[in-house]
Amino acid sequence: MALHTVKVSKRYQIAVPHVAREQLNIQSGDRLLVDIQDGMIILLPKPENYTKQLAGMHKEIWERIEPNEYLETERQAWEKSTND
């Protein structure tokens, strides 16, 4: 992991290093999401469409689960919690 240094300007701005722009295909005018985690600033390219970006994520979680059986289990748990 190569670290790159950026300087914070008087207006609290930074320039995204060339290597990061190239690897993430960041263009002038693109918007970035800013996340703060454990004392770190994380910049992420803002997706044009969140639905397309998230489609198929973590599909491996559902590979061995039969949908109707899962729904029935959830319904029973919900009904039990409302009757208690």
N, CA, C and O atoms as CSV, one atom per row, in Angstrom:
chain,resi,resn,atom,element,x,y,z
A,1,MET,N,N,0.859,-1.174,0.000
A,1,MET,CA,C,0.000,0.000,0.000
A,1,MET,C,C,0.901,1.231,0.000
A,1,MET,O,O,1.660,1.458,0.942
A,2,ALA,N,N,0.808,2.002,-1.041
A,2,ALA,CA,C,1.595,3.239,-1.137
A,2,ALA,C,C,0.774,4.398,-0.585
A,2,ALA,O,O,-0.381,4.593,-0.963
A,3,LEU,N,N,1.381,5.157,0.303
A,3,LEU,CA,C,0.711,6.322,0.859
A,3,LEU,C,C,1.136,7.563,0.092
A,3,LEU,O,O,2.290,7.683,-0.320
A,4,HIS,N,N,0.210,8.475,-0.097
A,4,HIS,CA,C,0.481,9.733,-0.791
A,4,HIS,C,C,0.129,10.876,0.146
A,4,HIS,O,O,-0.830,10.795,0.914
A,5,THR,N,N,0.909,11.930,0.072
A,5,THR,CA,C,0.695,13.090,0.925
A,5,THR,C,C,-0.040,14.168,0.152
A,5,THR,O,O,0.268,14.430,-1.011
A,6,VAL,N,N,-1.011,14.790,0.801
A,6,VAL,CA,C,-1.703,15.946,0.234
A,6,VAL,C,C,-1.619,17.074,1.249
A,6,VAL,O,O,-1.464,16.831,2.446
A,7,LYS,N,N,-1.719,18.280,0.779
A,7,LYS,CA,C,-1.649,19.447,1.653
A,7,LYS,C,C,-3.037,20.083,1.740
A,7,LYS,O,O,-3.726,20.239,0.732
A,8,VAL,N,N,-3.428,20.440,2.944
A,8,VAL,CA,C,-4.699,21.118,3.147
A,8,VAL,C,C,-4.459,22.610,2.945
A,8,VAL,O,O,-3.601,23.204,3.599
A,9,SER,N,N,-5.223,23.211,2.035
A,9,SER,CA,C,-5.054,24.635,1.728
A,9,SER,C,C,-5.684,25.500,2.811
A,9,SER,O,O,-6.330,24.993,3.728
A,10,LYS,N,N,-5.492,26.797,2.698
A,10,LYS,CA,C,-6.086,27.732,3.655
A,10,LYS,C,C,-7.610,27.638,3.649
A,10,LYS,O,O,-8.260,27.956,4.644
A,11,ARG,N,N,-8.172,27.204,2.536
A,11,ARG,CA,C,-9.632,27.037,2.435
A,11,ARG,C,C,-10.054,25.600,2.755
A,11,ARG,O,O,-11.174,25.194,2.447
A,12,TYR,N,N,-9.148,24.833,3.376
A,12,TYR,CA,C,-9.400,23.447,3.792
A,12,TYR,C,C,-9.680,22.516,2.619
A,12,TYR,O,O,-10.460,21.572,2.746
A,13,GLN,N,N,-9.055,22.774,1.495
A,13,GLN,CA,C,-9.220,21.935,0.310
A,13,GLN,C,C,-7.983,21.071,0.127
A,13,GLN,O,O,-6.884,21.437,0.544
A,14,ILE,N,N,-8.182,19.906,-0.510
A,14,ILE,CA,C,-7.070,19.039,-0.873
A,14,ILE,C,C,-7.221,18.667,-2.342
A,14,ILE,O,O,-8.314,18.744,-2.904
A,15,ALA,N,N,-6.115,18.266,-2.953
A,15,ALA,CA,C,-6.154,17.759,-4.324
A,15,ALA,C,C,-6.051,16.235,-4.255
A,15,ALA,O,O,-5.222,15.703,-3.516
A,16,VAL,N,N,-6.881,15.537,-5.014
A,16,VAL,CA,C,-6.830,14.077,-5.061
A,16,VAL,C,C,-5.616,13.694,-5.914
A,16,VAL,O,O,-5.517,14.128,-7.062
A,17,PRO,N,N,-4.698,12.895,-5.381
A,17,PRO,CA,C,-3.500,12.528,-6.128
A,17,PRO,C,C,-3.814,11.841,-7.453
A,17,PRO,O,O,-4.825,11.152,-7.591
A,18,HIS,N,N,-2.940,12.040,-8.408
A,18,HIS,CA,C,-3.113,11.500,-9.760
A,18,HIS,C,C,-3.362,9.990,-9.739
A,18,HIS,O,O,-4.262,9.498,-10.418
A,19,VAL,N,N,-2.568,9.262,-8.962
A,19,VAL,CA,C,-2.704,7.804,-8.933
A,19,VAL,C,C,-4.100,7.389,-8.465
A,19,VAL,O,O,-4.660,6.422,-8.982
A,20,ALA,N,N,-4.664,8.102,-7.501
A,20,ALA,CA,C,-6.020,7.798,-7.016
A,20,ALA,C,C,-7.056,8.130,-8.078
A,20,ALA,O,O,-7.987,7.358,-8.309
A,21,ARG,N,N,-6.892,9.284,-8.724
A,21,ARG,CA,C,-7.845,9.675,-9.785
A,21,ARG,C,C,-7.820,8.659,-10.915
A,21,ARG,O,O,-8.863,8.301,-11.462
A,22,GLU,N,N,-6.635,8.200,-11.258
A,22,GLU,CA,C,-6.487,7.252,-12.361
A,22,GLU,C,C,-7.107,5.900,-12.007
A,22,GLU,O,O,-7.871,5.342,-12.795
A,23,GLN,N,N,-6.780,5.374,-10.824
A,23,GLN,CA,C,-7.284,4.056,-10.438
A,23,GLN,C,C,-8.795,4.036,-10.247
A,23,GLN,O,O,-9.444,3.032,-10.538
A,24,LEU,N,N,-9.360,5.139,-9.759
A,24,LEU,CA,C,-10.802,5.191,-9.500
A,24,LEU,C,C,-11.585,5.889,-10.600
A,24,LEU,O,O,-12.801,6.053,-10.503
A,25,ASN,N,N,-10.875,6.297,-11.646
A,25,ASN,CA,C,-11.490,6.980,-12.786
A,25,ASN,C,C,-12.288,8.210,-12.326
A,25,ASN,O,O,-13.434,8.410,-12.727
A,26,ILE,N,N,-11.657,9.017,-11.484
A,26,ILE,CA,C,-12.286,10.237,-10.988
A,26,ILE,C,C,-11.984,11.362,-11.972
A,26,ILE,O,O,-10.826,11.619,-12.299
A,27,GLN,N,N,-13.026,12.023,-12.434
A,27,GLN,CA,C,-12.894,13.109,-13.400
A,27,GLN,C,C,-13.249,14.436,-12.735
A,27,GLN,O,O,-13.916,14.473,-11.701
A,28,SER,N,N,-12.796,15.505,-13.341
A,28,SER,CA,C,-13.140,16.841,-12.856
A,28,SER,C,C,-14.658,16.989,-12.838
A,28,SER,O,O,-15.333,16.656,-13.812
A,29,GLY,N,N,-15.185,17.485,-11.736
A,29,GLY,CA,C,-16.631,17.657,-11.607
A,29,GLY,C,C,-17.327,16.484,-10.942
A,29,GLY,O,O,-18.482,16.605,-10.535
A,30,ASP,N,N,-16.637,15.332,-10.822
A,30,ASP,CA,C,-17.231,14.187,-10.131
A,30,ASP,C,C,-17.451,14.535,-8.661
A,30,ASP,O,O,-16.766,15.397,-8.110
A,31,ARG,N,N,-18.386,13.877,-8.047
A,31,ARG,CA,C,-18.644,14.078,-6.627
A,31,ARG,C,C,-18.107,12.875,-5.862
A,31,ARG,O,O,-18.163,11.740,-6.333
A,32,LEU,N,N,-17.585,13.152,-4.670
A,32,LEU,CA,C,-17.068,12.101,-3.813
A,32,LEU,C,C,-17.863,12.067,-2.514
A,32,LEU,O,O,-18.307,13.103,-2.018
A,33,LEU,N,N,-18.034,10.880,-1.975
A,33,LEU,CA,C,-18.642,10.720,-0.664
A,33,LEU,C,C,-17.525,10.760,0.369
A,33,LEU,O,O,-16.460,10.182,0.152
A,34,VAL,N,N,-17.756,11.433,1.481
A,34,VAL,CA,C,-16.773,11.535,2.556
A,34,VAL,C,C,-17.285,10.731,3.742
A,34,VAL,O,O,-18.371,10.990,4.261
A,35,ASP,N,N,-16.491,9.756,4.161
A,35,ASP,CA,C,-16.848,8.924,5.305
A,35,ASP,C,C,-15.733,9.044,6.333
A,35,ASP,O,O,-14.558,9.106,5.973
A,36,ILE,N,N,-16.094,9.078,7.602
A,36,ILE,CA,C,-15.107,9.145,8.676
A,36,ILE,C,C,-15.238,7.864,9.484
A,36,ILE,O,O,-16.298,7.577,10.040
A,37,GLN,N,N,-14.149,7.090,9.546
A,37,GLN,CA,C,-14.145,5.818,10.268
A,37,GLN,C,C,-12.861,5.691,11.074
A,37,GLN,O,O,-11.764,5.783,10.523
A,38,ASP,N,N,-12.994,5.483,12.352
A,38,ASP,CA,C,-11.840,5.252,13.226
A,38,ASP,C,C,-10.743,6.288,13.029
A,38,ASP,O,O,-9.568,5.935,12.934
A,39,GLY,N,N,-11.116,7.565,12.967
A,39,GLY,CA,C,-10.135,8.631,12.837
A,39,GLY,C,C,-9.552,8.791,11.445
A,39,GLY,O,O,-8.553,9.487,11.266
A,40,MET,N,N,-10.167,8.153,10.458
A,40,MET,CA,C,-9.694,8.267,9.078
A,40,MET,C,C,-10.771,8.916,8.213
A,40,MET,O,O,-11.967,8.751,8.454
A,41,ILE,N,N,-10.324,9.651,7.207
A,41,ILE,CA,C,-11.235,10.200,6.200
A,41,ILE,C,C,-11.160,9.275,4.998
A,41,ILE,O,O,-10.078,9.002,4.479
A,42,ILE,N,N,-12.310,8.797,4.563
A,42,ILE,CA,C,-12.371,7.907,3.406
A,42,ILE,C,C,-13.171,8.601,2.324
A,42,ILE,O,O,-14.309,9.010,2.550
A,43,LEU,N,N,-12.573,8.735,1.142
A,43,LEU,CA,C,-13.242,9.346,-0.006
A,43,LEU,C,C,-13.656,8.232,-0.959
A,43,LEU,O,O,-12.842,7.383,-1.323
A,44,LEU,N,N,-14.914,8.237,-1.358
A,44,LEU,CA,C,-15.456,7.237,-2.266
A,44,LEU,C,C,-16.128,7.936,-3.442
A,44,LEU,O,O,-16.827,8.930,-3.244
A,45,PRO,N,N,-15.932,7.440,-4.656
A,45,PRO,CA,C,-16.674,8.021,-5.775
A,45,PRO,C,C,-18.174,7.859,-5.536
A,45,PRO,O,O,-18.631,6.770,-5.188
A,46,LYS,N,N,-18.932,8.919,-5.719
A,46,LYS,CA,C,-20.386,8.855,-5.534
A,46,LYS,C,C,-20.985,8.141,-6.743
A,46,LYS,O,O,-20.770,8.559,-7.881
A,47,PRO,N,N,-21.735,7.066,-6.501
A,47,PRO,CA,C,-22.335,6.350,-7.625
A,47,PRO,C,C,-23.374,7.213,-8.345
A,47,PRO,O,O,-24.074,8.011,-7.722
A,48,GLU,N,N,-23.460,7.044,-9.647
A,48,GLU,CA,C,-24.497,7.752,-10.410
A,48,GLU,C,C,-25.870,7.221,-10.039
A,48,GLU,O,O,-26.851,7.964,-10.012
A,49,ASN,N,N,-25.929,5.916,-9.751
A,49,ASN,CA,C,-27.192,5.271,-9.440
A,49,ASN,C,C,-26.953,4.278,-8.301
A,49,ASN,O,O,-26.310,3.248,-8.504
A,50,TYR,N,N,-27.458,4.575,-7.123
A,50,TYR,CA,C,-27.229,3.712,-5.969
A,50,TYR,C,C,-27.817,2.319,-6.174
A,50,TYR,O,O,-27.226,1.335,-5.729
A,51,THR,N,N,-28.941,2.216,-6.825
A,51,THR,CA,C,-29.569,0.920,-7.045
A,51,THR,C,C,-28.668,0.023,-7.875
A,51,THR,O,O,-28.456,-1.137,-7.521
A,52,LYS,N,N,-28.138,0.541,-8.970
A,52,LYS,CA,C,-27.231,-0.249,-9.808
A,52,LYS,C,C,-25.948,-0.581,-9.061
A,52,LYS,O,O,-25.415,-1.680,-9.207
A,53,GLN,N,N,-25.452,0.346,-8.270
A,53,GLN,CA,C,-24.216,0.146,-7.515
A,53,GLN,C,C,-24.369,-0.979,-6.482
A,53,GLN,O,O,-23.442,-1.761,-6.271
A,54,LEU,N,N,-25.532,-1.054,-5.846
A,54,LEU,CA,C,-25.737,-2.026,-4.779
A,54,LEU,C,C,-26.307,-3.355,-5.261
A,54,LEU,O,O,-26.318,-4.329,-4.508
A,55,ALA,N,N,-26.782,-3.408,-6.505
A,55,ALA,CA,C,-27.401,-4.626,-7.028
A,55,ALA,C,C,-26.417,-5.792,-6.960
A,55,ALA,O,O,-25.288,-5.695,-7.439
A,56,GLY,N,N,-26.854,-6.880,-6.366
A,56,GLY,CA,C,-26.046,-8.091,-6.306
A,56,GLY,C,C,-25.061,-8.152,-5.148
A,56,GLY,O,O,-24.368,-9.156,-4.980
A,57,MET,N,N,-24.989,-7.095,-4.347
A,57,MET,CA,C,-24.058,-7.137,-3.221
A,57,MET,C,C,-24.456,-8.216,-2.227
A,57,MET,O,O,-25.635,-8.376,-1.911
A,58,HIS,N,N,-23.499,-8.933,-1.752
A,58,HIS,CA,C,-23.662,-9.965,-0.730
A,58,HIS,C,C,-24.668,-11.041,-1.132
A,58,HIS,O,O,-25.350,-11.611,-0.280
A,59,LYS,N,N,-24.755,-11.309,-2.400
A,59,LYS,CA,C,-25.699,-12.333,-2.845
A,59,LYS,C,C,-25.317,-13.713,-2.318
A,59,LYS,O,O,-26.160,-14.606,-2.241
A,60,GLU,N,N,-24.037,-13.889,-1.953
A,60,GLU,CA,C,-23.607,-15.190,-1.428
A,60,GLU,C,C,-24.310,-15.535,-0.111
A,60,GLU,O,O,-24.421,-16.710,0.239
A,61,ILE,N,N,-24.780,-14.531,0.611
A,61,ILE,CA,C,-25.491,-14.771,1.871
A,61,ILE,C,C,-26.781,-15.562,1.620
A,61,ILE,O,O,-27.195,-16.359,2.462
A,62,TRP,N,N,-27.407,-15.343,0.477
A,62,TRP,CA,C,-28.715,-15.936,0.185
A,62,TRP,C,C,-28.634,-17.189,-0.680
A,62,TRP,O,O,-29.672,-17.741,-1.045
A,63,GLU,N,N,-27.426,-17.655,-1.020
A,63,GLU,CA,C,-27.280,-18.774,-1.958
A,63,GLU,C,C,-27.979,-20.056,-1.505
A,63,GLU,O,O,-28.589,-20.744,-2.324
A,64,ARG,N,N,-27.902,-20.386,-0.222
A,64,ARG,CA,C,-28.460,-21.651,0.260
A,64,ARG,C,C,-29.772,-21.472,1.015
A,64,ARG,O,O,-30.164,-22.343,1.792
A,65,ILE,N,N,-30.438,-20.375,0.797
A,65,ILE,CA,C,-31.678,-20.098,1.517
A,65,ILE,C,C,-32.848,-20.107,0.538
A,65,ILE,O,O,-32.827,-19.446,-0.500
A,66,GLU,N,N,-33.861,-20.873,0.902
A,66,GLU,CA,C,-35.062,-20.946,0.073
A,66,GLU,C,C,-35.961,-19.787,0.486
A,66,GLU,O,O,-36.340,-19.697,1.653
A,67,PRO,N,N,-36.314,-18.892,-0.447
A,67,PRO,CA,C,-37.038,-17.663,-0.100
A,67,PRO,C,C,-38.339,-17.880,0.660
A,67,PRO,O,O,-38.581,-17.197,1.655
A,68,ASN,N,N,-39.186,-18.810,0.221
A,68,ASN,CA,C,-40.482,-19.017,0.881
A,68,ASN,C,C,-40.305,-19.537,2.308
A,68,ASN,O,O,-41.040,-19.142,3.213
A,69,GLU,N,N,-39.336,-20.417,2.503
A,69,GLU,CA,C,-39.056,-20.938,3.838
A,69,GLU,C,C,-38.556,-19.816,4.761
A,69,GLU,O,O,-38.959,-19.735,5.921
A,70,TYR,N,N,-37.699,-18.975,4.247
A,70,TYR,CA,C,-37.181,-17.837,5.019
A,70,TYR,C,C,-38.316,-16.896,5.426
A,70,TYR,O,O,-38.397,-16.478,6.581
A,71,LEU,N,N,-39.189,-16.566,4.474
A,71,LEU,CA,C,-40.313,-15.669,4.762
A,71,LEU,C,C,-41.249,-16.257,5.808
A,71,LEU,O,O,-41.731,-15.547,6.690
A,72,GLU,N,N,-41.499,-17.538,5.706
A,72,GLU,CA,C,-42.388,-18.189,6.674
A,72,GLU,C,C,-41.781,-18.139,8.080
A,72,GLU,O,O,-42.494,-17.892,9.053
A,73,THR,N,N,-40.491,-18.368,8.189
A,73,THR,CA,C,-39.806,-18.287,9.489
A,73,THR,C,C,-39.910,-16.876,10.056
A,73,THR,O,O,-40.170,-16.703,11.247
A,74,GLU,N,N,-39.709,-15.876,9.218
A,74,GLU,CA,C,-39.806,-14.479,9.656
A,74,GLU,C,C,-41.233,-14.132,10.093
A,74,GLU,O,O,-41.432,-13.443,11.093
A,75,ARG,N,N,-42.228,-14.618,9.329
A,75,ARG,CA,C,-43.630,-14.356,9.687
A,75,ARG,C,C,-43.968,-14.966,11.047
A,75,ARG,O,O,-44.624,-14.334,11.875
A,76,GLN,N,N,-43.512,-16.197,11.266
A,76,GLN,CA,C,-43.782,-16.861,12.541
A,76,GLN,C,C,-43.129,-16.104,13.694
A,76,GLN,O,O,-43.736,-15.943,14.753
A,77,ALA,N,N,-41.904,-15.643,13.496
A,77,ALA,CA,C,-41.208,-14.879,14.543
A,77,ALA,C,C,-41.940,-13.576,14.817
A,77,ALA,O,O,-42.058,-13.159,15.969
A,78,TRP,N,N,-42.429,-12.935,13.773
A,78,TRP,CA,C,-43.160,-11.676,13.938
A,78,TRP,C,C,-44.467,-11.905,14.689
A,78,TRP,O,O,-44.808,-11.158,15.606
A,79,GLU,N,N,-45.193,-12.947,14.289
A,79,GLU,CA,C,-46.451,-13.256,14.949
A,79,GLU,C,C,-46.231,-13.604,16.412
A,79,GLU,O,O,-47.015,-13.195,17.268
A,80,LYS,N,N,-45.175,-14.353,16.711
A,80,LYS,CA,C,-44.876,-14.720,18.093
A,80,LYS,C,C,-44.565,-13.463,18.920
A,80,LYS,O,O,-45.003,-13.355,20.066
A,81,SER,N,N,-43.808,-12.509,18.344
A,81,SER,CA,C,-43.447,-11.311,19.073
A,81,SER,C,C,-44.656,-10.406,19.322
A,81,SER,O,O,-44.682,-9.691,20.324
A,82,THR,N,N,-45.653,-10.418,18.440
A,82,THR,CA,C,-46.846,-9.591,18.635
A,82,THR,C,C,-47.807,-10.221,19.622
A,82,THR,O,O,-48.636,-9.528,20.212
A,83,ASN,N,N,-47.703,-11.550,19.812
A,83,ASN,CA,C,-48.579,-12.257,20.763
A,83,ASN,C,C,-48.023,-12.287,22.170
A,83,ASN,O,O,-48.757,-12.597,23.108
A,84,ASP,N,N,-46.781,-11.982,22.345
A,84,ASP,CA,C,-46.141,-12.006,23.674
A,84,ASP,C,C,-46.470,-10.789,24.487
A,84,ASP,O,O,-46.009,-10.661,25.621
